[in-house]
Amino acid sequence: MIALSLAEIADITGGRPHDIPDPSVRITGPVVIDSRQVEAGSLFAAFAGERVDGHEFAEGAVAAGAAAVLATRPVGVPAIVVDDVEKALGALARAVVHRLGTDVVALTGSAGKTSTKDLIAQVLQAHAPTVWTPGSLNNEIGLPLTALRATEETRHLVLEMGARGIGHIAYLTGLTPPRIGVVLNVGTAHIGEFGGREQIAVAKGELVEALPAAADGGIAVLNADDPLVRAMSARTKARTLLFGEADDADVRAADVRMTPAGQPSFTLHTPTGCGEVTLRLYGEHHVSNALAAAAVAHALGMSAQETATALSGAGTLSRWRMEVTERADGVTVVNDAYNANPESMRAALRALAAMGGAARANGGRTWAVLGPMAELGDASLAEHDAVGRLAVRLNVSKLVAVGGIEASWLQLGAYNEGSWGEESVLVSDAQAAVDLLRSELRPGDVVLVKASRSIGLERVAEALLAGEGEVAGR
């Protein structure tokens, strides 16, 4: 963070200095909410959660080097006492971003946010110093923490914005007003909470509504292939830049093909030129993500060739997103277990099918180890059934459905699509899945592991890679 004095922070947050002998002391380290992450000169923000109250760790944070604590009550060490730590953190982020004048790129969408954010970050980093959201810290706390990592050298700030209801993205854009806004897609993630795709579109479109007018540099980067996203051009005064495979897209892909390993290649077309891209990522769905990144790069002045080179060198930055690891015995484990919704589940299955060509050539099989998709509301049965059917249509060798009622719907879909023999199986939990896989995997097999984050199915992938007999973490 830029070096602000404790007096300045108190003024920005409306806080009251408490036990601070010298208000001119500056914060020279990161702002953190975990006392174990404190560095010299940090500001420790003490949140009172359901299980842990950060105020109880204030003394330890200062002993570890924190210059002060942002708290809602006196804590016996230098502190700035505020009414609401979350709102104070947001006010601090807003002030820092305003002082820096950094180009803020914000993105949202129902699927692919984190992977696309990672691509944008790596492409822009090749152009100028860039700070971006780590992992999926895209909420009211994670977004300010990311923004506060920016310094005077930061040219680009790339922020992922999530939403679980109307008004969430509007609030986040108020903290860190973006100049460039990217909307990837409108799918069915959290549809049970929103009530329908149209309501999801209303929430995602809050991003483009927050952009400055075209005359002031505002740019809305929209997916030309998603009708609900394309229609958002009517909700913004910013200039619209379309990406996708549609013929009228400003940034588009042509001659899309897959490598034998399942990695997409294509010719990138931008208004300023073309370039050849071969992604290091797995699955054709990453073509759209790459085009979104290329559109942002174009908006910020990068050439088509510079962008193509950066895209071809970009990898996976965030854990459990199509992490591909080959074991010594030739079994490939694809850990995509961070989260799941119908769109990302279908994309992962298609990626597995693409990787299956090379697997079958080596005598291997494809395994889809799938768990429940959460927050689908009344659509849950139909969506799980459809995923089970898709696994059969894509000729996945083995479907392992893990869990309770939703997993049974996955298997039912596979059964109804024609998987009547040993091609699909229902198991009770992650350990049962590991036991099955350990007994049946053979060299050349490819195993995809995917489910909603709350299920913790990443333990299956971790156990397979650790070579342990029980699920990691048990």
Secondary structure, DSSP 4 states (H G I P E B T S, - for coil): ---EEHHHHHHHHT-EEES-S-TT-EE-S-EESSGGG--TT-EEE--B-SS-BGGGGHHHHHHTT-SEEEESS--SSSEEE-S-HHHHHHHHHHHHHHHHTPEEEEEE-SS-HHHHHHHHHHHHHTTS-EEE--TT--STTHHHHHHTT--TT--EEEEE---SSTTHHHHHHHHS--SEEEE-----TTHHHHSSHHHHHHHHTHHHHTSPPGGGT-EEEEETT-HHHHGGGGG-SSEEEEEESSTT-SEEEEEEEE-TTS-EEEEEEETTEEEEEE-SS-STTHHHHHHHHHHHHHHTT--HHHHHHHHHH----STTSSEEEE-TTS-EEEE--S---HHHHHHHHHHHHHHHHHHHHTT--EEEEE----S-GGGHHHHHHHHHHHHHHTT-SEEEEESSHHHHHHHHHHHHTT--STTEEEESSHHHHHHHHHHH--TT-EEEEE--GGG-THHHHHHHHHT-SS-TT-
